[in-house]
Amino acid sequence: MKPAIRKALWDIRWTASWFALGGAGYTFLIALFYPTVRQESQQFAQLLATYPKGFLAALGYTNITSFSGFLGGEDLNLFWPIIVGVFATLSGASLVAKEVEDGTSEIWLSVPAPRRRLLLGKMVALAVGILGAVAACVVTVAVSAAIDSASVSASGLLAMAAVMTAFLLVIAGYSSLLSSLFSSRGIAAGISFGVTLLFYVLWLVGGLADSWKTLKDFTIFAAYTPQKALESGTVDVLPVLLLLGITAVCAVAALTFFERRDAI
């Protein structure tokens, strides 16, 4: 399976690199504004006090005058997962469907190895790409904190990385499953984006009022708490394990459906 992993890594090297740099670059640019926010903390606090609390909570705004609070509200809680989530979705949706659309499926399957190994090699490569994107963000946060004279702990960075990784893996998981079911990247990616958007809408609505908060428990965003992980240095184990479990189920289902397909 090692040759399959190496080939898959080679195929996604540029895509993974550009999305990782994009996510890390955006994080760094946002962090550059933190000293201004810290200097004008009282004014920013007064401004945020005029917004509805449910709205701020839904978007992840808590203490914007702290480094983790500012970075979480302006980047980590929403914009970074959108940037890198696009990579997880498109790459997952391309695992099988791209071979079909490009007319290379016969060449790919001519390799003397079981179908499941060929697809598993691509899945492992995608997981490595996701880890690379997360690592780029973690390093950027650490460097930005040092530049801004802010304090972040090693445990906080590791906890944040675990939350980010689990979140992206589950998106890649159901995107890969859809890719094994359909022969079109557009269909697989479109359904995957739709599922993620539905999760986000439920999470957003669940944060607007106490009467709707149970909706948040049925979304993948319930486990995506990078700001909280960065601040506390701990991970809510059960939600993260649930995401990893869903990822594993999707991966097994994708491998099973792909192996049993008569033709691709």
N, C-alpha and C positions, 0 to 999 in steps of 0.2 A: 504493500500500500504506500510505501515511502515515495516511489516514483510518481504515483498519482497525486500525492500531497505536494511534492515539489513542482509538478506541472501546474497544478491549480494555484499555488502561491505565485508562480511566475505570471500566470494569466491575470491575476487580480492585483499585481504589485503596484501599478500606477493608480488604479482606482482607489485602492485602500490608502495609499500614501497621500493622494490629494484630499480625500475626505478627512483623513486624520489631521493633515496640516490645516485644512479649513476650520475644523472644530477647535483645534488648539489655537490657531491664529485669532479666531473670533474671541475666544476666552481671554487671550492676552490683551487684545485691544480694549475689551470691556474692563479688564483689571486696571488698565492705565488711568481710568477715570476715578478709581476709588479714592486717591488722595484728595481730590476736589470734594467728593461727597463727605469724606471724613472732616475736612475743614469747615464745610457748611452743614454739618450734621443737624443742627437745630432747625435750620430752614427746611431741610429735606424731611425731617420728622414731622414738622408742622404741615407740610404739603401732603404727606401720606395720611395724616390724620383726617384729612377731608374726604378721603375715599371710603367707600363701604368696606367694613371689615371682612365680610364674606368674599368680596371681590379680590381683596388683597391676599386672603388666605388661599383662594382658588389658584392664584397665580404664583403662590409660593413666597410672597413678600412677608417677612417677619421684621427683623431688625436690619434695615438696609444700611445703617451706619456702621455695622461690623463688616469685616472683610468677607466672611463666609455668607452673611446675609445679603450683602450687595451682589456678590458673584452668583449666589443662588438665584436671587430674584431677577437679575438681568441676563443670566446666561444658563447656568447649570440646570435649573428646574424646567426650562422650556426650549431655549434656542439651541443649545448643544445637542440634546437628544433629537431635535428635528434634523439638524445637519447630518449627524452620524447615523440616525435612524434611516435616512434616505439610502445611505450606503448599505446598511443591513438589509433593507427591503429589496433594493434593486439587485444586489448581489445574490441574495437568497432566491429571488424569483428567476434568476438567470441560470441556476445550477444545471437544470435539465432543459428548460425551454430554450435557452440560447443555442444549445447544440442542435436542437430540432430546427429552429429558425435559420441557423447558419448552414444547415445541411451537413454538419460534421458528426452527427450522432452515430452513423455507421462506423466512421473511423474511430471514434471514441470507444464504442462498444467492441471493436475488433481486438482491443487489448486483451490478452489471455488472462483475464481476472474476472471474478464474479461481478455482476452489476452493482451489488451493494457496496463492494469495496471501491469501485470507481466513484460512486456518489459519495461515499463516506470520506474519501480523500478530499473531495471538494468541500464537504462540510467542515472538515478539520481546518482546511486552509482558510475558509471564511471565518472560523472562530479565531484563528491566529490574527487575521486582519482586524477583527473587532478588538482583540486584546491590544493590538498596536495602537488603534485609535484611542482607546481608554488610557493607555500608558502615556500617549502624547499629551492628553488633557491633564493627567495627574502631574506630570513633569511641569507643564505650563502653570498650573495652579501653584505648585511649590515655588517655582522661580518668581512668579508674579507676587506672591506673598513676601518673598525676600526683598524684592524691589520696592514694594509698598510698605516695608517695615511692619508687616502684619505677621501674626503667629498662626501657624497651622501645624498640627501634630502628624507624626508618621502614621499613627493609628487612624487618624481621621482621613488621611489620604488613601490608605489601604481600604478602609471601610467604604469610602466614596467609590473607589475603583470596583469593589465587589458589587455594589448596587448598580453601577453603570453597566458592568459586564453582563449581569443577569438580565437586565432590561433589554439590552441589544441582542442578546442570544435568543430570547423568546421571540423577538420580531423576526430574526433570521430563521428561527425554527419554523414558524407558520408560513413564512415566505417560501422556504424550501419545500414544505409539504405541498403548497399550491403549485410550485414549479414542477413537482413530480406528477401532479394530476392533470395539468394543462400543458399544451404545446405552444403556448404564446406567453412571452414575457410580459406583454402588455396586460393580458388578463390576470396573470398571477400577481403582478405588481399592483394592479388596480384594486384587486380584492384585498390584498394585504394592506395597502394604504387605507382602504375603507374600514377594515377591521381596527387598525390603529387609531384612526380618526374617531370611530365609534367609542373606543375605550377612552379617548381623551375627552370627548364630549360628556360621557357619563361621569368621569372624574371631575370635570369642571363644574357640572351641575351639582354633583354631590357636595362640592365645597361651598356652594352658595347659601345653603340653609341646612340647619340641623335635621329638618324633616326629610331631607334627601341624602343625608350623608352615607346611608347604607349603599348607595349606588357606587361609591368609590371602592367598596370592597370587591366589586366584580370587574375591576379593571386592572390592567398590568401597571398602571400608574400608581396604584396603591403601594406598590413595593419600590417605586422609583423615588427615593428620598436622598439625593446626593448631598443636599445642604445639611440635613440633619445628621447624616453619616459623617460629614466633614467636621461638624461642630462637636459631636459627641464621641467620635472615634469608635462607635459601635454600629452593628448592623441588626436590623430586625430580621432575625434568622428565618422565621416561618414564611413571611412573604417572599423572601429571596429564594428559599428552597422550593416554594410553590412555582415560581417562575422557571427555575431550573428543571423542575419536574415536568412542566408543560413543554419546555424545550425538548426534553428527552422523549416525551411521547410523540411530539411532532416529528422528531428525527427518525424514530423507529417506524412511524407510519409512512414517512416519505420513502425510506429504504424499502419497506414492504411493498408499497404501491409501485415503485419504480421497478423492482425486481419482477413483479407479476404482470407488468404491462406487456401486451402482445407485440406492440410496435410503438416506436417513438419517431 
